[in-house]
């Protein structure tokens, strides 16, 4: 996945056990690859075919972590986080007053000083990697690190992001920030707060619903 990075969870032991399991499966496959292939094809010369433990383990890891991680019962065994893949649309509520009138959808929707603007969140995720991209009214933010907590209570995604700013809007300089949203599987929504670093020094809320 382009731009994807690792993320931490509140189940590090389960992740270590899963990685050990990938290695064990790799050993099993490497030791039996030739004999099994010979048995399936009926050609005895395949009995001497071998593959390395590293290759077998890597293949198992890629198949599970990229393709099977969100299917039961595998997801339960390897301690998979909730699947947040997809496009989410909704609104960004910010305390800034630096946007032009045509960028404002509503004022004071959630309280004094908060301005409502349309936003789209795109998430690409696997078992141990994720990429979050937020398209706001004028700029796009991309995640640089993340944590998913799901052991107790509602699953929560926290990610740090960079925003390159907008050359056509002097007030939208390059900045970084942090977003924390709670996932509600019943309504397929993410809702939470964000704040930016010293270059912007604003904060607000993000409310989006999965549409694909």
Buried (B, 14 or more C-beta within 10 A) or exposed (E): EEEBBEBBBBBEEBBEEBBEBBBEBBEBBBBEBBBBBBEEEEEEEBEEEEBEBEEBBBBBBEEBBEEEBBEEEBBEEBBBBBBBBBBBBBBBBBBBEBBEEEBBEEEEEBEEEBBBBEBBBBBBBBBBBBBBBBBBBBBBBBBBBBBBBBEEEEBBBBBBBBBEBBEEBEEBEEBBBBBBBBBEEEEEBBBBBBBBBEEBEBBBBBBBBBEE
